[in-house]
Amino acid sequence: MTVPADASAPEKNVAGRLPFLDRYLALWILAAMAAGLGFGRLVPGLGEALAAVTVTGVSLPIALGLLVMMYPVLAKVRYDRLDTVTRDRRLLLPSLLLNWIVGPALMFALAWLFLPDLPEYRTGLIVVGLARCIAMVIIWNDLARGHREAAAVLVALNSVFQVIAFAALGWFYLSVLPGWLGWEQTALDVSVWEIARSVLVFLGIPLAAGYLTRRLGERTRGRTWYETQLLPRIGPFALYGLLFTIVVLFALQGDAITSRPLDVVRIALPLLVYFAAMWAGSMALGRAIGLDHPRTTTLAFTAAGNNFELAIAVCIATFGASSGQALAGVVGPLIEVPVLIGLVHVALRTRRYFLTPTPQEDPAHA
């Protein structure tokens, strides 16, 4: 097996080359989570105030944070390279299989296995499993040196399938399949237009902004200026947006999370199993079918991540903001954020186990 020239170096050297904010991101994320929980617990009415103004069922401050978070990364994408990804069936077909068959089925099984006596939390987890990631995965993929163009294509693919399949899969996993098995059934009232509107806001706006920024920037000032001058200026705003979103997200449910710690633990257990199994299984699959490390990393993070903003919006709209389903939706990112930032470091360490990419593959972070 050929080892990439820089993959044999210790992972700490890779981390040492990261900017200061990136290098200690795990600490900033934990601090943001603690701050959000503290604000939600200590400031009366803060959660209700943050939730009062919504966009597609999601708090407006969270929506703004997500848009700020996604725009800089999507501005880094080389859109002229997307055709090399769309022709790669070794990447696209496994991604569809993992996201729309394996992921929902695994979360359904884990929810019933760990929460057979808590139907509200169980339903919330199943909804989380149905909402495939189109937002934060962009950040995790970039930090783990995944393939940016592949991430953009897979996220767009997920968004299309989300519009088409989310409501149908919700009906199947909450009503049809439990009915076949003789278990408790639940109805999920969500329209295709609501899903499409959420995708349009949380992916369409930053994607269009990123594409136009690159096209106009390169056309007016050239690619060298764009890559060396503009991108370094706007890049840090992705992590500022991430930290702001985390603070607001946990402030919304700070009181509920801190007042029901045992419930949070029970919800967290199947989530931990889910994230670990999806990520590790996807990495193993990518390596087995011959994908390089950047594409395998992208496959793993797009499969393991979930669209928590959509899941929370659906749970709140269907079951109410104070429901157990909404709490389960909020616990999703409470577990996902620290777990996936930890898996970023694991992904960096696994580079040595992959073949050196050929020049034609041209990984985004080479």
Helices and strands as residue ranges (DSSP letters): H 11-16, H 20-23, H 25-42, H 46-52, E 54-55, E 58-59, H 60-76, G 79-81, H 82-86, H 89-97, I 98-102, H 103-114, H 119-130, H 137-143, H 148-171, I 172-176, H 177-181, H 192-199, I 200-204, H 205-221, H 223-225, I 226-230, H 231-234, H 236-252, H 254-259, H 261-288, H 293-304, H 308-319, H 324-349, G 350-353
